[in-house]
Amino acid sequence: MKSIEKNYKITVPNIMRIDTSKTAMQIEPPLSTVGTTIVDAKGRLVLLRGVNWFGIETDAHVPHGLWKRDYKQMLIQIQSLGYNSIRLPYCETALRSPNVSGINFEIGSNKELRGKTPLEIMDLVIEEAERQGLLILLDSHRLNDREIPELWYGDGFTEADWIDTWKMLAIRYKNQANVIGADLKNEPHGKASWGDNNLETDWRLAAERAGNAILNVNPNWLIVVEGVKKNVPGQKLEHWDGGNLEGVKNYPVRLSHSNKLVYSPHEYGPGVYNLPHFSDSEFPENLIERWEIGFNYIASENIAPILIGEFGGRNVDSSSIEGIWQNKFVKYIQANNLSFIYWSWNPNSSDTGGILLDDWQSVDLSKHQLLSQLLPSMPI
């Protein structure tokens, strides 16, 4: 489905002229939860407004785009557009590897990355993000560097490997204030279940084991728990991978620190996965009920906060099905004061595109106009 709107460009050729001394973090970590809200250390309401910047989970083992851009320039641009956070995906393979690719070491600050391991590059990205006032949510996106697994173990990795990596990161970044938490596992699906007490597949139980292990070594982090796809007793709807949080009603995640739990659905339109509700005669009026049943009852019933961990798509117009869905979802996020992290910053997401265009410099104006409804007013 093609958008009838034309993509214009916002370019930021002289982005280093931004006075970064005036962009200091206004949110004071660590973050916690009170009812359905996320709050900072001073008890102030926090709405996460973020982007997914992927790449460490791929065979490059570093955030993508560094073949075109200085990594510091990239972070400055993210902040300059009004975002306050980045979800940073990684994979187990990358963090155990000495090898990186896809970096032009002749570009600006990228020279600092020469000879560094993937984990050391992650350190530098996170440290620079803090200087730019950006929060980091770490995301266990894959186990290997090729595909998203159904479960939190497999592909040559055990549950113990997965938890040990989380504990290592929680200790490593314990004093790195802008690292706010752990998105425990990206998009459980396939055999993944919720609430059936099968130790091999029940994602709710695995999230408790990992979440409590993290909090035992770093009690400051938020524990972010996605849904599953199916295998939930009594579920009413068909869902996208990771989007099914219907099971929370009867089988909530139980953590040692209950004020650190955030639930995080993923939501996509037909450009990614064409579920039947997009062709229903009631579309788009049927969407609100779906979102309430699928995840937002958790906030409506004062159970816990909701963070939309991923949503996105190429079309943002008012005539295509995907564009109508995406516009309605933005309005829903706004009306319900939900936190979100958009997929993606990267233009090389094949089914969604990105906030950046293919030159890794220009901003897709149509997407920026859509998302600016959720962002503070910032000069371009």
N, C-alpha and C positions, 0 to 999 in steps of 0.2 A: 504494500500500500504506500503510495507516494504522497508526500505532503504537497499541497498546492501552494504553500508559502515558500518564498525564496530565502535562502540562507544569506544573511549579510555578515559582515565581520566587524568585530571589535579587535583592534590590534593594540598591543601595549609595547611598542618598540623601545621605549625609554623607561621601563618599569622600575629600574633601580633608583630613579629619582624620587620614589615614594619615601617619605620620612618615616622609617621604621621605628623611630623612637616614640612615635605617637600611636603605634599599633600594639602596644603592650597588652598582654592578656587581661581582659576584663573579668574573666571567670577565674576564681581562685580554687584550684584543686586542693584536696581530693573531693570527688563528687560522691554524693550519696542520694538516697531516695526518701521522700516523704510522701506516703500515699501514692498518687499517680504522677508525682513530679520528681524531676531530677533537680538537686540543689547543690550549690557549691559550699565551700568551707564556711562561708558567712551566712549560709541559709538562703541565699538568693536563688530564685528560679533560674534554671539553665535550660535553654532550648538548643540542642545540638543542630547545627546547620552545616552539613558536611558533604564531602565528595569522597568517592572511592578512587584511590590512585593505585592501580594494580601493576604487577610486574614481578615482585619478589617471588610470587608463587609459580611463575613460569620458568622456562629453562634459561632465561636471562639472569634470574636470581637477583635482580635489582628493579626498582620502579622504572616503568617504561618511559620513553621519550628522552632519555639522557643521551641518545645519539643525536638529538637535535637541540637540546636546551641545557643550560646550567641548572643544576638541581635547586640552587638557592633562588634563582629567578623564578622557577616553577612555583616554589612555596610562596614567594612574595606575591605572585599573581593570584594564587588561590585566596590568600588573605585579602588582597585588594578588591576582590569581587564580592566580599562580604561573608565568606564562609569562615567558620570558627573551628572546624575539625576535619580530620582525615581518617577514614578507615583504611588501614594499611594491611592488605592481604599478604600472607607468607605461606610457604610450605615447609614441611619437615626436611625435605631433601635440600632445599636452599640453605637452611640454617646449619646444616651439617657439612656444607660444601665450601671449599676454598675458591671456587670458580665463579666468575661473573662474565657477562658479555653485554653488548648493546650500550656501551658507554663511549662517548667521544671524549677522551681525556684531554683534548686540546681546547675544550670549551670552558672558559672561565673557571669557576670553582670546582668543576669536575676533576681538575688536576688533583684535588685532595683525595679523590677516590682511588687513584692508582695504587695497586698493590694491596688493596683492602679486601677482606672477605665479605660475603653477603651480610653477615651479622654486623660487621664493623661499619658497612655502608648504611645499614639500618640505623645504627647509633648516630651517625652524622646527620642523616635526614631528620631524625627525631629531635636532635639537639637544635638544628636550624629551625625546625617547625616551632620549637619553644620560643626562639628569638623573634619569630614572626607572630607570636600569640596564637598558635594553632595547637589544638588538642589532638592527641593520637589515640585511636582505638585499634588495637592489634586484632587481627582476624586470622584464625587458623583456616585457611581457604582450601588447601589441598594437603595431602600427605606426600605424594610424589609431585613432580613439576609438570605433569601432563594433563591430569583430569581430576574432577571433583569426585571423591569417593562417596558411596552411599552412607557409610558409617564412619565413626571416629577412629577406627582402626582398619588395617588392611594395607594392601600395596607394600607389604614387607614391614609394616610398622604395627606395634602392639598398642593397646590402650595405655600401658605404662610408658611407652615412648611419648605418646601424645601428652599425657599429664606431666611427665618429666620436663618436656619442652616448655609447657606453660609455667611450671614452677621456676625453671631457669630464667625465663623472660620476666616473671614477676619479681624475682630477686634482682636481676640485672637492672631493671628500670624502677626499682623501689624508690629511689631518690630522684628520679626524673619526673618532675611533677606533672608535665603535660601528657604523660602516658596515663590515660584515665581508666583503662580496663581491657577486658578480654572478651572478644566475640568468639565463643568457645569452639564452634565448628560451623563452617559454612554449609548451608542447605542440606541437612540430613534428608535422605530420600530412599527410594527402593525399599529395602527391608527395615529401615528405621521405623520404630514405633513409638507410641507415647501412652503410658499408663497401663501396659499389659504385664509389667513386672518380669518380662523376659530379659535376663541380664545381658544377653548377647545383642539385643536390638533396641531395648527401651532407652531412647535418647534422654528422656526426663531423668532417669536414674544416673546415666553417664554424666549428664550436666551437673548433677549434684556432687558426684564424686570429684569431677575436675574442679568445679567451682569452689568446693570446700578445701581442696588441696591448695588452690591458689590463695584463698583468703587466709589460710594457715600461715603462709609465708609473707603475704602482702595484703593486709586487711583494708587497704585504701582503695583497691580497684573495684570498679563496677564489673559485675558478671553479666554478660549479655548472652541471652539464650534464644536461639532461633527456634522455629517450629519444625515440623516434618512435612511430608507430602500426604501420607495416608496412614493406615494402621492405627487409628485412634478410635477407641470404643465409642460408638454412638455419633461419630462425626456426621455432619449434615451436608457438607459441600465438597467439591473437588477443588484441589489446590495446586499451586505452583510449589516447586521444591522449597522447603524451608518456610512456607507461608501458612502452614496449618498449626494454629495455636488453639484450636478448639478444646484440646485436652487439658488446658490449664484450669478450666472451671472445676473439674473433679480431681485433677492430679497436678496440683501446683508444684513447682520446683521448690525444694526446701533447702535453704542455705544456712550456714552457721551465723551469718550476718544478713539478716533479712532485708536490711536497708541498703543492700548493694545489688539487688536483682532488677534487671531490666529485660523485658521480652522484646524480641526483634523479628518481625515478619519481613519477608521479601515479597514484592508485588510487581507484576509485569503485565504488559498489554499483549495483544495478539501478534505484534512484531517479534516477540520472544517465544510465546507459547499461547496458542489459540484455544483457550478453554471455551466450553459451550456457552458460558454466560455472555460472551461478546456477541453472539448471534441470536440471543434471546430477544423476543419481541418487546420486552420491558427495558432493554438497554437504552440509555445508561442509568435509568432510575433504579435498576436492580443492584447497582454497585454499592450503595450505602448499606443496604441490609447485609450484603456479602461481607463487607469490611467489619461490620459490627459483630457478625457471627464468627468470622474467621479470627479476629484478633482484638478489635477495639473494645469489646465488652470488658476486657481486662482493665482498661483505663476507666470505662464508664462505671464499672462496679467497684472501683477504688481498690483493685487488687495490686497493681504495680504499674510503673510507667511503660510506655510503648516508644520504641525507637525503630522507625522504618529503616532497616539496614541497607536495603537496595530497592530502588525503583528507577525506571528510565525507559527511553525509547527514542527512535529517530523522529517520529512524527509528533508535533506539538500543535498542529493546526486545529481548526474547529469543525472539520468535515470528515476526516478519516476516523475510523474506529479507534485506532491507537491514540490519535490526537485528542479525541473527545475523552477517552479514558484518562489520559495523562493530565489534562486540564481539570477534570473533575477530582482526580486524586490530590492534586495540589490544593484545590479549594477545601477538600476534606482535611488535609493536614493542617491547613491554616485555621479552619473552624474549630478543630479539636486540640489545637496547641500541641501537636505531636513533634517530636524530634525526628530528623531524617538525615540520611547520608545518600546522596545521589549516585547512581551508576550511569556514567562514570566521568571522571576528569579526562581520562584517555579517549582520544578519537578512534583508537584501534580496537574498540569493542565491536565485533562484527555485526551483532544484531541490534545494538542500541546506539552506536556512535557515542560521542562524548560532548562535554561542554566545550572542549577545544576542537577546532577543525584540524584537518589532516596535516597542516604545517606545524602543529604543536605550539602555535603562538597565538593565532586568532581565535576569538571566542565566537561560538555559534549564537548570534544575536537572538534568534527565535527562542532557543532554550534559555538563554539568560533572561529574556523578558518574562518567560513563564516562571522561572525559579525566583526571580527578583521579588515576586509577591511574598515570598517567605524569608527574604533577606533584609538586613538593614540597608538603608540607602547609602550607597558607596559611590564615589566618583570613579569613572572608568579611566 
